[in-house]
Structure formats: C-alpha cells, structure tokens
Amino acid sequence: MRVKKDETDALLDSAIEGIFEKKGSDVVKVDLRKLENRIADYFIICHGKSTTQVDSIADSVEDSVRINIGEKPFNVEGRKNCYWVLLDYGNVLVHVFLEEYRNFYDLESLWADADIEKLEDKK
C-alpha cells in the first residue's frame, strides 16, 4: 500500500519519536525510493541493548504512530524472542534489533545503494 508524502513523513516522524522515547541506539533512515526493486519506500533501523529494550522500543513505536496518526502496523514479526522486531507499515518498515543481531544482519550494507541518513534525538 502506498500513501501520500505528508502521511509518510508523519509516519516516519512518529516512528522515530517512539524509538528515541525508549533510547534506541544508532537510528538510521534508509530511503529506498530510488531503487527499482524495493520492498518499501523507507526502512528505519535501530537497536537496543537487551531484549527488554527491543520490546519496549517496538511498543513505543506502535504507541507513537497510533496516537499521532491513528495507524496500526499491518504486521509485526519477532515479538516472541525480541532479537529482531519488524513493524510493517506498508511503505515504511521499522527494524528494531538486539545489537548483536543488527551487526550480524547488517541491513545498511545490504541496501548500500540507498540513501542512508543517521538520525539524532532532537531533545
């Protein structure tokens, strides 16, 4: 499902707000729109230091997006073990990793042709 740019920007901002609310680390936004065979327009990638923090970050993203723009993810994967939680919002996929799993899968390298922006907490 594709949504309008304003809605996508609001979704991105809300997801990022949720990540920073729970102190997610090394947050990046991967802009995939220039790639021909992309599975989404954007990835948001971050990690936590424990499975408890990964779960809290994922909860915070869901809450922030629901409160700010009234959207729920189409699907959520990985909640059982919280090594890698994927929140699927259609054109935006939020990846919340446990640090060692993020280093192992290294999504940033897999999508190195995309524009990758490191994000900092604005608070």
Sequence and secondary structure as in RCSB ss.txt:
>XXXX:A:sequence
MRVKKDETDALLDSAIEGIFEKKGSDVVKVDLRKLENRIADYFIICHGKSTTQVDSIADSVEDSVRINIGEKPFN
VEGRKNCYWVLLDYGNVLVHVFLEEYRNFYDLESLWADADIEKLEDKK
>XXXX:A:secstr
    HHHHHHHHHHHHHHHHHTT EEEEEEE TT TT S SEEEEEEESSHHHHHHHHHHHHHHHHHHH    SE
EE TTT SEEEEE SSEEEEEEEHHHHHHH HHHHTTTSEEEE     
